[in-house]
Amino acid sequence: MPLNYSKWDQLELSDDSDIEGHPNVDKKSLIRWKQRDIHEKRELRKHKIKTLEAQIACNEVLLPRIKNIHADLSSSSSSAPAPVYFNTLVSRLQTNPSPDCPPGNDPTKLEQTYDGMLFSLLKMVGEKAMERVKDSGTSEADKDAKLTKELVAEMEVHVKHLGETIEKDKEELETEEAEQKKHITMDDLHEGFESHYVPPTPAPPPVPVTAVKGGKGKEKAKATTIEVLNPKALEASAPAVPDIDAEEDEEDGLPELTPSLEAFSKITLWNYEQSFQFIQSHRDVYVPGASDALLVAGFRAQGEGKSKYAKQCVHQSLLIQYCEKLGRDGVGIFFKKMVSGDKRALKVFVDDVESTYEHLVNRVKINKEEAQNESREQIQLVPENPDQIISFNVPDGPPPENLVLEGPGTEGLDIEEVRKALQFRWDVYQGFTPDLQEALKSGGLDGVNNVLGDLDVAEAEAIVNSLDVAGILNFAEGGVRDQTGAD
């Protein structure tokens, strides 16, 4: 059988002995320049091929979506006018974008996601359409129709341009790949019957823990019993989960979110496929302490009023906990049941997410109330010494018309001045709330202090001053002493 030597034509030698150059330049330098030129062109070709492949893949995702938007704008049977539909779509892409993005991009950055790219395009289309409508001098009655026409025309331009770009990139990719195949490189050489040991990738470290001031020993933990999706799974005990009810000052530290966990926590609820793909591509998500860090992040988010994000953190934390509970192959078992739509498994997990989030919400509410009660200032009436008695001279009503002064010490008093003082005391008393009036009538100091304790400091001080000035408050010694916070 004749031998085929055509493959040797693909060899690209970088040290040919027949290189011809200038007589003043030594041959070794020419050979080195030739080698460098070949390697640089080879690397540039590889980079260009990867870039073209990425561009084609991204544009092939965007093109159908742009075509659908163009079709909806062109359709006369749409439920909403074209400008309203367009503005609603732009607003949704900006405020609630999907984290889906091309491989290697950051899902947390809007401009690197598919929705972010589409938002930029639609924003540009809207601005151009509005400029054309404004320049045309169209009347207000025909403005919507003109804007619809301009939006459709502009979208049609981008549909055509993107389609042509994809075809052009494909042709250029075919040319570069054909050129690459013309030459044999080290990447094309394969050694048979030879194995190389590649050590396994080391496991990622656990989630870092941040120290908390005032720590008093080891972190509180409680064993959480989870109803497993597979009753025949390993009977291993559930991992210790941080007790949401534990106070922060009783812990040595709190687990913090890593960048990967933060991105993982932003995946929307019940999106099992995306969570599964994220865990597969980010090993540092499925590590010790990850579920605890997500719970802590959810607790903090709920305290800041970010309820949607808090529930996502709880959801992602329980995802990891369930996978850990199901044993060595827990990730595959759990997501297989979730993605396939196992009704019993879905119900168990959804109920657990709802109950855990409800408990977290209640705990955050209780913590806020306790913090407010501890930090709230109060005004209280306190005797100067144990022998002193505080009493209240409560008027029964306004002074009578026939006021008579009797008893020792009344000889030099002006009856009209006394009448004014009594009327003033009655007016002050009538200005108090019913709760305070009842407390004053009872004569008990505790009842009055309870009413004052529920008021703001400024309001309580004004009331005590009014009691003193009107003569309703009686001390053995004059003055009011504020002992707020005293034991």
FENZI-V426606 format. One line per field, one symbol per residue. ss: DSSP state (H for helix, E for strand, C for the rest). A space follows every 10 residues. Layout:
ss: ???
//
This chain:
ss: CCCCCHHHHH ECCCCCCCCC CCCCCCHHHH HHHHHHHHHH HHHHHHHHHH HHHHHHHHHH HHHHHHHHHH HHHHCCCCCC CHHHHHHHHH HHHHHCCCCC ECCCCCCCCH HHEHHHHHHH HHHHHHHHHH HHHHHHCCCC CCHHHHHHHH HHHHHHHHHH HHHHHHHHHH HHHHHHHHHH HCCECHHHCC CCCCCCCCCC CCCCCCCCEE ECCCCCCCCC EEECCCCCCC CCCCCCCCCE EECCCCCHHH CCEEECCCHH HHHHHCCCCC CHHHHHHHHH HCHHHCCCCH HHHHHHHHHH HHHCCCHHHH HHHHHHHHHH HHHHHCCCCH HHHHHHHHHH CCHHHHHHHH HHHHHHHHHH HHHHHHHHHH HHHHHCCCCC CCCCCCCCCC EECCCCCCCC CCCCCCCCCC CCCCHHHHHH HHHHHHHHHH CCCHHHHHHH HHCCHHHHHH HHHCCCHHHH HHHHHHHHHH CCEECCCCCC CCCCCCC
//
